[in-house]
Amino acid sequence: MLSADQYRRFNRLRWTLYSVLVLSYMMAFFHRMAPGVVAGDLMQAFQTSGAALGSLAAMYYYIYTAMQIPAGVLADTLGSRISVTLGSLVAGGGSALFGLAESFEAAAAGRFLVGLGVSVVFVGLMRSNTHWFSERRYGSISGLTLLLGNIGSILAAGPLAVLLTAASWRSVFVGMAALSFGIAVLSALFVR
């Protein structure tokens, strides 16, 4: 049985690591939805059609889907901290490449890397939840996780459109890369 002080420390640690992981999960949803908001800018920047732009956006989904079984294996073998840290680094690199891309192919490679990086986040987060939350609370925490993840989608809609009035789409994605790198550092420091 934990003392009151031990329980407070445990609870603080549990919610700190949960917050870091769920922030990473929100980033995954942001990256999933953001190309739709910047579609016009992307078509202009890469002189491409809507169909080609659809394939650019889909690069995220192709690798994300293919990685679901390997993501589970990585979460089980490496643990949430290492898999989410590495995934955030890869996603950050992909976001930077996407934001700085001078060609359609480089942008597609960036989207591929983003999808690869974020593919490990959900499984790592849910695995962590099984260790840090009781069976009785697991359903509630899973629902909260999905709710918070979808806030990332919301941020990739209206708030991103407003941000684009003051900043270019390129600087937004480079900024998201910096945020992903920051999440990688937080994951390495706090996720257990």
Salt bridges, closest charged atoms under 4 A:
ASP5 OD1 - ARG8 NH2 3.77
ASP5 OD2 - ARG9 NH1 3.90
ASP76 OD1 - ARG127 NE 3.13
